[in-house]
Amino acid sequence: MQFGYTILYVEDVRRSLAFYERAFGLGTAFLHESGDFGQLATGATALAFSSRRLMAELGKHPAAPDAAHPSGEIAFVTPDVPAALARALAAGATPVQDVQDMPWGQTVAYVADPDGFLVELCTPVQP
């Protein structure tokens, strides 16, 4: 089995794709003509977005995320967390946690995207 993708349920797929392009330098790989589904070019495992409206039409009723009480997070690995944090904030991310060095040697910072999803910016984990 192979992990295929993660889908975040958002209010506006186009807005989310544009934010992730500006904040993290990721390109759009696909946007459905309806505007209700899109994917970023993130390598072997895709990060996708679906509108909450479409999910409601399909009988699912996702709750809006809350960065103050997250049930998960997505992480982007970078060698320069302070620069990544500055770029994300300039693109409109909400600061959640400033840059910190973790006891296991990783440097991390957290922001929330415009929909409230928690995004970790981190250096690689060293074995």
C-alpha positions in Angstrom: 0.0 0.0 0.0 1.1 3.6 -0.7 0.1 6.8 1.0 -1.6 8.8 -1.9 -2.7 12.2 -0.6 -4.2 14.3 2.1 -7.2 16.5 1.4 -8.0 19.5 3.5 -11.6 20.7 3.4 -11.6 24.5 2.9 -14.0 27.3 2.2 -12.4 28.4 -1.1 -10.1 26.0 -3.0 -8.7 28.7 -5.3 -7.8 30.9 -2.3 -6.1 28.0 -0.6 -4.0 27.1 -3.6 -3.0 30.7 -4.1 -2.0 31.0 -0.4 0.1 27.8 -0.4 1.8 29.0 -3.6 2.7 32.4 -2.0 3.5 31.1 1.5 5.4 27.9 0.7 6.4 28.2 -2.9 4.3 25.2 -4.1 2.7 25.2 -7.5 -0.8 24.1 -8.4 -0.8 20.7 -10.0 -4.5 20.5 -10.7 -7.6 22.6 -10.3 -11.0 21.2 -11.4 -13.0 23.6 -13.6 -15.7 23.8 -10.8 -13.1 25.2 -8.4 -14.2 22.7 -5.8 -11.1 20.5 -5.9 -7.4 21.1 -6.5 -4.0 19.7 -5.7 -0.6 21.2 -5.1 2.6 19.9 -6.7 4.2 18.4 -3.6 6.1 15.4 -4.9 5.0 11.8 -4.6 2.3 12.5 -2.0 -0.2 15.2 -3.0 -1.7 17.9 -0.8 -5.2 18.5 -2.1 -8.1 20.8 -1.2 -11.8 20.2 -1.5 -14.5 22.7 -0.8 -16.6 22.2 2.3 -19.6 22.9 0.0 -18.8 19.9 -2.2 -18.3 17.7 0.8 -21.7 18.7 2.1 -23.2 17.8 -1.3 -21.6 14.4 -0.9 -23.2 13.9 2.5 -20.1 14.7 4.6 -20.2 17.7 6.9 -16.7 18.6 7.9 -16.1 21.1 10.7 -13.9 24.1 10.2 -10.4 23.6 11.6 -9.2 25.4 14.7 -5.5 26.0 15.0 -5.9 26.6 18.8 -7.3 23.1 19.2 -5.9 21.1 16.3 -6.7 17.5 15.5 -3.7 17.3 13.2 -1.2 19.3 11.2 0.7 19.3 8.0 4.5 19.9 7.9 6.8 21.4 5.4 10.5 20.5 5.8 13.0 23.2 5.1 16.7 23.9 6.0 15.8 27.5 7.0 12.8 27.7 9.3 13.1 31.5 10.1 13.0 32.4 6.4 10.1 30.0 5.8 8.2 31.5 8.7 8.8 35.1 7.4 7.6 34.1 3.9 4.5 32.4 5.3 3.7 35.4 7.5 4.2 37.8 4.6 1.7 35.7 2.6 -1.0 36.1 5.3 -0.4 33.1 7.6 -1.3 33.6 11.2 1.5 33.1 13.7 1.0 30.3 16.2 4.5 29.5 17.5 7.8 31.3 16.8 10.9 29.4 15.9 12.1 27.0 18.6 14.8 24.4 18.8 13.4 21.1 20.0 15.3 18.8 22.4 15.6 16.1 19.6 17.6 18.6 17.4 14.8 19.8 15.1 13.9 23.5 14.6 10.2 24.2 14.3 7.7 27.0 13.9 3.9 26.9 13.5 1.5 29.0 11.5 -2.2 28.7 10.7 -3.4 29.0 7.1 -6.4 31.2 6.2 -8.8 28.3 6.9 -7.3 27.6 10.3 -5.2 24.5 9.5 -2.1 24.2 11.6 1.1 24.2 9.5 4.5 23.2 10.9 7.7 24.5 9.4 10.6 22.3 10.4 14.1 21.2 9.7 14.5 17.5 8.9 14.5 15.1 11.8 18.0 13.7 12.3 18.2 10.1 13.4 
